[in-house]
Amino acid sequence: MEEKALLLGAEEESARNLAGILAGLGLQLLAVPLAGFSPRALGRDRPRLILADADRSAAGFLDRLVRDIRKYWGARPPVLALSASRKFSDVSAILDAGVDDCLSKGAPADLAERKLHRWIAKNSPAAGIDQDDELPDRLLSLFTGGPDLIRLGDLATVHSGVSPRRSSWRRLAPPDSNWRGVLTADAVDRFFVGKPNSYLRWSRFHLFRLPPPEEYAVSEKVLLRRSGPPLAAAIDRSRLPAGTDVYSLVPMEGVGAGFVACLLNSRLLDFYFNRIARLGPAGRLRPEDIRGVPVPRPTPEAARELTRIATLLTHFGPNPQNWIDRQSKDELLERMENAVFDLYQADREVDEELASLYF
């Protein structure tokens, strides 16, 4: 599927000039009227780049556009504004709206091409990958090549947890109904979530931020320990919020939480976060690290298979007590790894290389 750049509301001459530049960069230009645009209309098939005509937009349009894109897509593509004005005040006002850059309509073609290429490369699934010469090329190519690679942020929105403003607003048991249970990293194991072991005073005055219900009160979400690798992702159906040592991933419509959990618990992504990704200080996962994970575009068959496996794994808990359950769980984990390998089109050679690197 050819990658697209979305053009909102530019006149015919600007569109014609940009189409030629973008075609040279491997993108197809998709022109959409400015009025009534909503990212929801494009679904999860988000463009690589968005160009919006700042001269023809109504006041506040760019601000609303950036806000809506972030709300619907989570990890949003770069948004560049097009403007004929060269006044510093006009350009500053455009950038204050939250766009990533401003492109002058009268700029030379080579300058426009360099700017566009920079933002396309920055938004590429391989942008957060360190090219380690000591790693096998076959393993690196799984995360850097292929037209079907998208980002995990295209499949699920990533949210940080909540924290009290004072330690006294945290309890091990709820004194009254004004306190709410919060799931922390201690409750999260691979595919399994325990009971809340922390309670917070629940109001915007007592928390650093009061999360909206769509971050946690959903039918199913994925909880991911922040201190990784190795990663530990679990499927949660409790509708409880998460603490600051856990990320909450809410799958997009049509993407099951089990599919996302299987990816994050796999050997391939354990290898990716250990040896390839550029993580934050002390190896702690940041939201952009999670959103930027290169994953293949899921097929319906792969999504169904991994969702089914994840559902079965949640029933065993972290430590099965009898031998039959332990053996069944091991067999399911092996099926999960094989399904993830098939999704990435990895072969036996990749399996052997991972094993040689102790993954």
MARFI-161411 format. One record per residue (C-alpha): x, y, z; residue in one letter. Coordinates in steps of 0.001 Angstrom, whole numbers. Each point is the difference from the previous one (the first is absolute). Layout:
! residues N
R:X:Y:Z:A
...
! end
This chain:
! residues 359
R:0:0:0:M
R:1462:3335:-1051:E
R:712:2495:2763:E
R:-2002:3229:-176:K
R:412:3638:915:A
R:-3243:1777:830:L
R:-518:3500:-1416:L
R:-2745:2100:1586:L
R:-1426:2937:-1909:G
R:2950:1171:-2134:A
R:-657:1701:-3321:E
R:633:-1813:-3275:E
R:3423:1522:-695:E
R:1400:-904:3441:S
R:-1442:-3497:-298:A
R:1628:-495:-3390:R
R:3423:1106:1273:N
R:-210:-2142:3116:L
R:-1198:-3062:-1924:A
R:3220:-33:-2023:G
R:2216:347:3081:I
R:-1856:-2658:1973:L
R:-9:-2441:-2912:A
R:3793:258:-43:G
R:0:-858:3711:L
R:-2163:-3072:-566:G
R:-3308:1437:1265:L
R:-3331:386:-1746:Q
R:-1805:3308:554:L
R:-3582:-280:1236:L
R:-1855:3332:-250:A
R:-2961:464:2359:V
R:-2252:3073:431:P
R:700:1997:3120:L
R:-3616:308:1094:A
R:-1316:-2847:2096:G
R:3219:-2048:51:F
R:232:-2565:2799:S
R:2800:-2551:526:P
R:-2711:-2530:886:R
R:-895:-157:-3713:A
R:3431:-1521:-758:L
R:-212:-2607:2767:G
R:3305:-1559:1088:R
R:1531:462:-3460:D
R:1623:3275:983:R
R:2180:1941:-2463:P
R:3756:371:413:R
R:-264:3799:-114:L
R:-2750:2650:195:I
R:203:3346:-1810:L
R:-2600:2634:857:A
R:-537:3324:-1738:D
R:285:2603:2762:A
R:-1047:2849:-2343:D
R:-3414:-1485:-750:R
R:-815:-1364:3452:S
R:-2379:1640:2419:A
R:1309:1306:3313:A
R:846:-2820:2354:G
R:-178:-2684:-2686:F
R:3612:-1152:380:L
R:-321:-215:3762:D
R:-3136:-2171:-312:R
R:1609:-2110:-2720:L
R:3041:-860:2113:V
R:-2199:-723:3027:R
R:-2370:-2283:-1962:D
R:2863:-1891:-1631:I
R:1695:-619:3348:R
R:-3306:-1110:1530:K
R:-861:-2482:-2752:Y
R:3396:-1310:-1137:W
R:2038:388:3194:G
R:3471:136:-1543:A
R:-766:2515:-2691:R
R:1811:542:-3305:P
R:1834:3312:-449:P
R:-2275:2932:-876:V
R:1519:2696:-2218:L
R:-1769:3258:-740:A
R:205:1678:-3430:L
R:88:3787:-1:S
R:717:2740:-2528:A
R:877:2439:2790:S
R:3597:578:1007:R
R:-776:2186:3012:K
R:1517:-1233:3226:F
R:-3217:691:1915:S
R:-2086:-2075:-2437:D
R:2404:-2938:52:V
R:227:145:3826:S
R:-3795:-72:287:A
R:-148:-3045:-2284:I
R:2648:-1869:2017:L
R:-1747:919:3256:D
R:-3029:-1931:-1272:A
R:1983:-3215:554:G
R:1153:-849:-3538:V
R:3499:-1407:-442:D
R:1282:2359:-2689:D
R:-1024:2711:-2442:C
R:745:-308:-3721:L
R:62:3120:-2127:S
R:-1939:-245:-3264:K
R:2663:2043:-1733:G
R:2939:-2076:1246:A
R:2367:-1548:-2588:P
R:-831:-3571:-907:A
R:3255:-1403:1423:D
R:-607:1686:3374:L
R:-3564:-1342:160:A
R:1252:-3456:-945:E
R:2633:15:2773:R
R:-2568:1040:2599:K
R:-2528:-2580:-1105:L
R:2621:-2740:-133:H
R:1131:825:3546:R
R:-3508:-329:1410:W
R:-755:-3164:-1982:I
R:3196:-1633:1275:A
R:-760:1071:3568:K
R:-3425:-1631:-203:N
R:1282:-3226:-1523:S
R:-452:-3226:2022:P
R:3781:-407:-45:A
R:682:3506:1352:A
R:588:-1190:3555:G
R:2277:-2874:-959:I
R:3730:-159:658:D
R:1855:-1633:-2884:Q
R:2325:-2326:1911:D
R:2617:-1496:-2337:D
R:441:-2961:2357:E
R:-3624:-1110:-354:L
R:-1009:-2386:-2798:P
R:-1407:1796:-3041:D
R:-2916:-2428:-150:R
R:-1158:1033:3473:L
R:397:3708:-689:L
R:-1906:-253:-3273:S
R:-3106:-1236:1842:L
R:-352:3445:1601:F
R:1418:2269:-2706:T
R:-1274:-1311:-3326:G
R:-3244:-889:-1680:G
R:-2931:2123:-1170:P
R:-2429:-1632:2443:D
R:1752:1267:3130:L
R:-2025:2443:2054:I
R:381:1246:3566:R
R:-1559:-1440:3095:L
R:-1452:3485:524:G
R:-2169:-666:-3071:D
R:-1623:-2944:1795:L
R:-373:1325:3554:A
R:123:3291:1879:T
R:2582:138:2793:V
R:-810:1750:3279:H
R:2129:721:3059:S
R:-1287:-904:3438:G
R:-1157:2238:2844:V
R:1762:1114:3154:S
R:-1046:1922:3153:P
R:1400:3437:747:R
R:920:-1135:3511:R
R:959:-3386:1388:S
R:-2707:356:2662:S
R:-2619:-229:-2770:W
R:942:-3627:-622:R
R:-1352:-2882:2103:R
R:247:-3781:82:L
R:-3721:-203:712:A
R:-2791:2443:-953:P
R:-1241:2031:3037:P
R:-3171:1068:-1870:D
R:-1590:243:-3436:S
R:2183:2983:-975:N
R:2959:-2350:-442:W
R:489:-2090:-3103:R
R:2040:-3137:-600:G
R:2990:365:-2330:V
R:1872:-2841:-1731:L
R:3765:269:435:T
R:2919:-1989:-1435:A
R:-121:-2466:2908:D
R:-3420:-1167:-1215:A
R:1102:-489:-3635:V
R:1430:-3268:-1274:D
R:121:-1419:-3533:R
R:-3662:-192:-1140:F
R:-1248:172:3604:F
R:-1095:2897:2235:V
R:-446:-382:3744:G
R:-2096:2075:2376:K
R:762:3672:683:P
R:2508:432:2819:N
R:-128:3784:145:S
R:-2817:2523:414:Y
R:93:3708:-874:L
R:-2107:2940:1105:R
R:-1927:557:-3228:W
R:-452:3652:-942:S
R:1769:2550:-2173:R
R:1240:1747:3141:F
R:1743:-3106:1329:H
R:1444:-1443:-3228:L
R:2564:1525:-2327:F
R:-2504:-666:-2761:R
R:-3493:-1463:-28:L
R:-112:-2423:-2946:P
R:-3084:-75:-2230:P
R:-2031:-3246:122:P
R:1023:-992:-3545:E
R:3543:-619:1332:E
R:-1029:-2738:2414:Y
R:-3773:-650:251:A
R:-113:-2118:-3164:V
R:-1095:-3605:-544:S
R:3600:-1152:-412:E
R:3425:1589:-49:K
R:3628:-1069:253:V
R:2088:870:3041:L
R:3756:171:-601:L
R:2639:289:2704:R
R:2028:3146:-458:R
R:3221:-1578:1264:S
R:1048:-2153:-2912:G
R:1369:-1920:-1739:P
R:-856:-2785:457:P
R:-3527:1125:-684:L
R:-3038:-1181:1918:A
R:-3355:794:-1609:A
R:-3371:-1141:1321:A
R:-3592:156:-1185:I
R:-2139:1982:2442:D
R:-3795:45:112:R
R:-386:1581:3464:S
R:-655:3563:-1292:R
R:2400:1259:2687:L
R:2648:2697:-645:P
R:3728:-725:-9:A
R:2777:1456:2140:G
R:3050:1857:-1265:T
R:2128:-3166:-197:D
R:-2408:-1450:-2587:V
R:-1058:1089:-3485:Y
R:-3572:-537:-1103:S
R:-469:-926:-3683:L
R:-3535:324:-1336:V
R:-367:-1887:-3317:P
R:-1561:1762:-2963:M
R:-3352:-1232:-1247:E
R:405:-3395:-1630:G
R:3304:-797:1767:V
R:-232:-2405:2915:G
R:1903:516:3253:A
R:1207:-3602:-298:G
R:1731:760:-3300:F
R:1893:2952:1521:V
R:892:-1978:3155:A
R:1428:-2888:-2044:C
R:2219:2355:-1976:L
R:1366:1682:3125:L
R:636:-3326:1777:N
R:1801:-1595:-2951:S
R:3701:-803:-344:R
R:282:2188:-3072:L
R:-1089:3153:1824:L
R:2067:-946:3034:D
R:2984:-33:-2383:F
R:-1127:3281:-1584:Y
R:-134:1876:3307:F
R:3199:-1590:1329:N
R:2266:400:-2994:R
R:-1509:2369:-2572:I
R:-2291:2688:1454:A
R:1330:3235:1457:R
R:-1564:5:3429:L
R:-183:2765:2568:G
R:2319:512:2989:P
R:864:-3194:1910:A
R:-1790:-2038:-2670:G
R:-3458:1107:1133:R
R:-2705:-125:-2629:L
R:-1461:3295:-1203:R
R:-3379:408:-1754:P
R:1772:793:-3273:E
R:2015:-3234:310:D
R:-3208:-2029:172:I
R:-1776:1916:-2771:R
R:3005:-263:-2304:G
R:353:-3801:46:V
R:75:-1222:-3633:P
R:-2642:-2699:-456:V
R:-1408:-1623:-3143:P
R:-3467:1005:-1077:R
R:-2183:-2713:1599:P
R:-1917:-2394:-2187:T
R:-3466:-1116:1224:P
R:1278:-3562:399:E
R:3015:1023:2100:A
R:-2136:2321:2143:A
R:-2516:-2779:712:R
R:2689:-2591:774:E
R:1964:2213:2404:L
R:-3173:1248:1696:T
R:-1138:-3604:546:R
R:3400:-1007:1433:I
R:83:3013:2333:A
R:-3500:-749:1293:T
R:1032:-3565:876:L
R:3217:1175:1693:L
R:-1870:2384:2309:T
R:-1779:-2967:1639:H
R:3210:-1620:1277:F
R:1230:2890:2136:G
R:3685:768:624:P
R:901:-3318:1712:N
R:-2088:-3096:-874:P
R:16:-2438:2903:Q
R:-213:-3364:-1748:N
R:2147:-1599:-2672:W
R:-2762:-222:-2620:I
R:-749:3733:207:D
R:3697:878:-169:R
R:449:-2159:-3091:Q
R:-3122:1466:-1643:S
R:1200:3525:691:K
R:3437:-749:-1471:D
R:-1625:-1406:-3135:E
R:-2147:3127:-367:L
R:3032:2252:425:L
R:1775:-1954:-2734:E
R:-3037:396:-2280:R
R:39:3724:736:M
R:3683:322:-916:E
R:-554:-1892:-3263:N
R:-2983:2206:-880:A
R:2036:3179:636:V
R:2842:-1436:-2109:F
R:-2468:-641:-2833:D
R:-1328:3546:313:L
R:3532:1415:-410:Y
R:739:-2589:-2713:Q
R:2924:-1242:2066:A
R:1522:-3408:-843:D
R:1943:-2680:1852:R
R:3215:1938:-518:E
R:-1440:2904:2011:V
R:-995:-2404:2773:D
R:3550:-1365:168:E
R:1517:3483:-11:E
R:-2266:1087:2847:L
R:974:-3096:1982:A
R:3695:688:-618:S
R:-525:3476:1503:L
R:-1770:-1572:3032:Y
R:-3558:1104:-892:F
! end
